[in-house]
Amino acid sequence: MLSIVLVNLLDNAAKYGVPQSPTTVHLRAQSLDGRAGWAWEICNQPGPAGLPDAGRLFQKYYRSPGARHQSGSGLGLFLVRGILELMQGTIRFEAREGRAVFEFWLPARTGSR
């Protein structure tokens, strides 16, 4: 399920970012509400579609007006959020210094396999 989340977020960064611009991915250990886990950050410079509406971004079928010239159904980020919730994680979006930043957190696995 993690690969589905990462592929969607990285694909969106490539599709909606400035062509040939870097996308950065950071991973760090981070506790949340007393639970050990992993915080991921995916960041890129938005392309011609601009920044999405942060309040609507994870809604089913939401497409930013500037993104409608790109292929997509508006389900990707809605599904990403659902997958992360099933995995007891969280996701959020923010515009930071003109860049699109997605941050998600997942709990670390506990116990042995």
C-alpha positions as CSV (number, residue, x, y, z in Angstrom):
1,M,0.0,0.0,0.0
2,L,2.9,2.3,0.7
3,S,4.1,1.9,-2.9
4,I,0.6,3.1,-4.2
5,V,0.9,6.2,-2.0
6,L,4.4,7.0,-3.1
7,V,3.7,6.3,-6.8
8,N,0.7,8.6,-6.8
9,L,2.4,11.5,-5.0
10,L,5.5,11.2,-7.2
11,D,3.5,10.9,-10.4
12,N,1.5,14.0,-9.4
13,A,4.7,15.9,-8.7
14,A,6.0,15.0,-12.2
15,K,2.7,15.7,-13.9
16,Y,1.9,19.0,-12.2
17,G,5.4,20.3,-11.5
18,V,7.6,22.5,-13.6
19,P,9.1,20.2,-16.3
20,Q,12.7,19.1,-15.6
21,S,12.6,20.6,-12.1
22,P,13.6,18.5,-9.1
23,T,11.2,16.8,-6.7
24,T,12.6,16.3,-3.3
25,V,11.7,13.4,-1.0
26,H,12.7,13.4,2.7
27,L,12.2,10.6,5.2
28,R,12.8,10.9,8.9
29,A,11.9,9.0,12.1
30,Q,9.2,11.0,13.9
31,S,6.8,10.3,16.8
32,L,3.2,11.3,16.6
33,D,0.9,11.2,19.6
34,G,3.5,9.0,21.4
35,R,3.7,6.5,18.6
36,A,7.0,5.9,16.7
37,G,6.7,6.3,13.0
38,W,8.1,7.7,9.8
39,A,7.4,11.2,8.3
40,W,7.7,11.5,4.5
41,E,7.8,14.9,2.7
42,I,7.5,15.2,-1.1
43,C,8.1,18.7,-2.4
44,N,8.2,20.3,-5.9
45,Q,7.7,23.6,-7.7
46,P,4.2,23.7,-9.2
47,G,3.9,24.1,-12.9
48,P,1.3,25.9,-15.1
49,A,-1.6,24.4,-13.2
50,G,-0.5,26.3,-10.1
51,L,-1.2,25.4,-6.5
52,P,-4.3,23.4,-5.7
53,D,-7.0,24.4,-3.2
54,A,-5.6,22.9,0.0
55,G,-9.1,22.7,1.6
56,R,-10.5,20.6,-1.3
57,L,-7.4,18.7,-2.4
58,F,-8.3,15.4,-0.8
59,Q,-12.0,15.5,-1.8
60,K,-13.3,12.8,-4.2
61,Y,-13.2,14.0,-7.8
62,Y,-11.6,17.4,-7.0
63,R,-9.5,18.8,-9.8
64,S,-7.9,22.1,-9.6
65,P,-9.1,24.4,-12.4
66,G,-5.6,24.8,-13.7
67,A,-5.1,21.0,-13.7
68,R,-8.0,20.1,-16.0
69,H,-5.8,20.1,-19.1
70,Q,-3.9,17.1,-17.6
71,S,-5.2,13.5,-17.5
72,G,-6.7,12.4,-14.3
73,S,-10.0,11.7,-12.5
74,G,-9.7,13.5,-9.2
75,L,-9.5,10.2,-7.3
76,G,-5.8,9.8,-6.7
77,L,-5.3,11.9,-3.6
78,F,-8.7,10.9,-2.3
79,L,-7.5,7.3,-2.4
80,V,-4.1,8.1,-1.0
81,R,-5.7,9.6,2.0
82,G,-8.0,6.6,2.5
83,I,-5.0,4.2,2.2
84,L,-3.0,6.1,4.7
85,E,-6.0,6.2,7.1
86,L,-6.3,2.4,6.8
87,M,-2.6,2.2,7.7
88,Q,-3.3,4.5,10.7
89,G,-1.4,7.3,9.0
90,T,-2.0,11.0,8.2
91,I,-1.4,13.3,5.2
92,R,-1.5,17.0,4.7
93,F,-0.7,19.5,2.0
94,E,0.7,23.0,2.3
95,A,2.2,25.6,0.0
96,R,5.6,26.6,1.4
97,E,7.8,29.3,-0.2
98,G,6.0,28.8,-3.5
99,R,6.4,25.0,-3.5
100,A,3.8,22.2,-3.2
101,V,4.6,20.1,-0.1
102,F,2.9,16.9,0.8
103,E,3.7,15.4,4.2
104,F,2.5,12.1,5.4
105,W,3.2,10.1,8.5
106,L,2.9,6.3,9.1
107,P,3.4,4.4,12.3
108,A,6.4,2.2,12.6
109,R,5.7,-1.5,12.7
110,T,6.0,-3.0,16.2
111,G,6.7,-6.6,17.1
112,S,8.6,-9.2,15.1
113,R,7.5,-11.0,12.0
